[in-house]
Amino acid sequence: MFTGLVEEIGVVAELNPHDETGGTSLTIALPPSSKLLEDAQLGDSISINGVCLTATSITQTPTPSFKVGIAPETLRLTNLGALAKDSRVNLERAVRADTRMGGHFVQGHVDTIAEIVRVAHDGNALTFRFAPRALDVLRYIVYKGYVALDGTSLTITKVDDAEGWFEVMLIAYTQEKVVIAQKKAGDTVNVEVDVLAKYAEKSMAGYLGAQGEILVKPILEEMVENLVAQAMGGHS
């Protein structure tokens, strides 16, 4: 699990679609001064642009770097396959029990990707508008709620379900710390919606499933009565 607070920006050293295992591997290089891998162990989880991946190789010298494997399903659901040498990526280590929860609960399990359709300046802030590829995720995206974009915990500032987009704003400080700020219209980001919204939906579905007719039927009947009354010029 992660917090959505990016610890460091790394650089893609290599994306190998045919590595020694027969799969795809990604090698990330870090600045010489980086401490991200100081206590890292093989098998540790590291978020790369919001995707939880397992470190399969760790190098400390001459400069820090690590390698991860990418499963075919991950390539289908995320934009990691579009990375190229020297691409910049957000990095975060898995959260510890004593870590301050400054963002929100992020699993590193991407739901879909979204295309940036507009970037607008608002003072020294930037407003990004995103159109998700899978529109069904919009039911979990609410005004002032959380969303993780390329692994960055951000607050939703506007959402339009009918037109299929939502917006977030990056303050000046955040622009210096995450890769989204350098992206432009047409680029994509990995999207993970707030998992708590999914739990809430499933719990409510189970509750309504058990008592659905008793609870829902009166509500629907009242709605129909109000619509009929309005159509006839009256009101309920």
N, C-alpha and C positions, 0 to 999 in steps of 0.2 A: 504494500500500500504506500501511497505517496501523498504529499500535501498540495502539490500544484505550485510550489514555490521553487522556481528554477535556481539551482545551485551554481551552475556554470554553463557556458556555451562551448561546445566542442566543435571539431572540424572533421568531416569525413576524410579519412585517409584512403579507404578503399571500400567499394561495394562489389563483392565477388559473387556473381550469380552461379558459379560452378566451383565451389571450394572443394577441399579434400574429402569432405563428407558426402559430396554429391548434391549439397543444398546451397543456400545463399548465406553469406556471412557479411558482416559489416564491421569495419575497424574504425574506431574513433580516436583521434589524436587530441591531446590536451596541452595547454600551455605548460612550459617548463616549471612554472611556479605553482601549478595546480596541486591541491591537496585532496582532490576528490577520491583518489584511489589509495590514499595512505593506509586505510585499514580494510581495504576491499579484499575479498576472497573469491576464488573460483566458485561459480554457482550463485553469486550474489545477484540480486535483481537491481537493474539500473533502468530508469525511464529515459528513453531517447525519443524526443518529440512526442511525449505522451504515451509511448508504447513500452510496456513492461517487458524487458528482455533479460536473458541470463548471460552473465559474463562467462565466456568459455576460455578466454586467455587475457592475462593482465601483464603489462610491461611497465616497469618503473623507469628504466634507463634506456637510451640517453634522454628520452622525453616520455612522459606518461602516455599510455594508450591502452585500449582494451578492445576485445573482439566479442561479438555476439552472433548467434545464429538467428536467422529469420525464417519462420515457418511459412509455407505457401499460403495458409489462411491469413496470416498477418500481412503478407504482401497484397492479398486481395482486398482487405478491409482498410488498409492504411496507405499513406503516401510515401512510405519508406523506400519503395522500389523506384521512386522518381529521384532519389538523392543521387548526387554525383560527387566526384572528388572535389574537396574544398567547400562543399555545402556546410553551412553552420547549423548546429542542432542544439536544442535545449536538453540539459542533463539534470537528473535528480536521483540521488540514491534512495533506496527504500527507507521509509520512516522508522525511527526507533521508538521504543516505549517512552523515552524521556524527552522526545522532540516536542517543541511547542507547535501546536496545530494552527499555523497562521493562515493557511488557505482553506481547503475543504478536503473531504475524503475522496482521493483519486485512486482508482484501481490500476490504471495503466492498461485498461481493456477498452480499446477504441470502438465506438459504435458506428461511426461513418466518417467520411471526409466531407469538408465543405469548401466551396469556392469563394474566394474573396470577390465580391461584386462591386464594392465601392470603398474607397479610403478618403476620409474627409478630415480636414484640420478644424479643430475647435479650440482656439487659443493655442496653448502649447501642447494640447492633447490631440490624439488621433482617434477618430471613430471608424471602426471597421464593420462593414456589413457582410454577412456570410449567408450563402445559400447552401444548405446541406444536401448531399446527394440522396440520402434517405429521408424523405420528408416526415416519416413517422416519428423521428426523434423530437420534432417540435412540440409534441405533447408534454415532454419533460423539460422544456425550456420556457421559463417564466420570467417576467419582469422582476429584476432585482435578485433573481436566483443565481446559482453558480453554474459554470460550464468550464471544462478543461479544454483548451485549444493548444495543440502541440505541447500538451503537458503543463500549460500555464493556467492557474486558477484565476478566472476572471468573472466579473459581475455583468450580467445581462442588462443593458440599458434600454433596449427596445426589442420587441418581437412582433412579427406580423405573420400569423398562421395562414391567412388567406393567400398572401403573396409568396410565402415560403422563405422567409429570411429572419435573421436576428442580428442585433448589433451589440458590440462591446466598445469600451473606451480605454485607451492606454494613456496613463499619465506620463509625464516626461521621464520620471525615474524608471518606470517599467519599460519604456522604450529602449533604455540603455541595457536592459538585463535579459531581454528575450528576443528570439529570432523573428517573431511575427511582425515587429515594427519595421523590419527591412523588406517585408513582402509587399506585393502590389496586386492590383486587380488582375484576376486570372489565376493567381497562385492558389494553392490549396493548403488546408490545415487538417490535422487529425482532431476529431471531436469525440469527447467522452462526456455524456450527460451525467448529472448528479445521480449516483446510484440510490440515494435515499428516496428519490422520486419514484424509482422503479419498485422499491420495496413497498412504498405507500400505495402504489397502483395495484400491486398484487394482493396486498392485504385487503384493500377495499373491494377488489373483485371477488375475493373469497368470501367476504362478509355479505356482499350483495348476492352472491351466488347461493348462499345458504338461506337468505331471507328475501330474495329478489322480488318475488311477486307481491309479498306483503308490503315491502317498502316502496317499490318503484311504481306499482300500479296506481296508487292514489295520486302520486306526483304527476304522472302522465295524464290522468283523467282531469286534474285541475288545469294543466297546461292546455289541454284540448278545449275545455270549457271556456277558458279565458280567450283563446283564439277565436272561438265561435262568437263569443259575446262582442269582441272587437270588430269582427267582420260584419255584425248586424248593427253596429253603431252604438252598442252599449258598452258596459265595462263590468268587470267582476271584482 
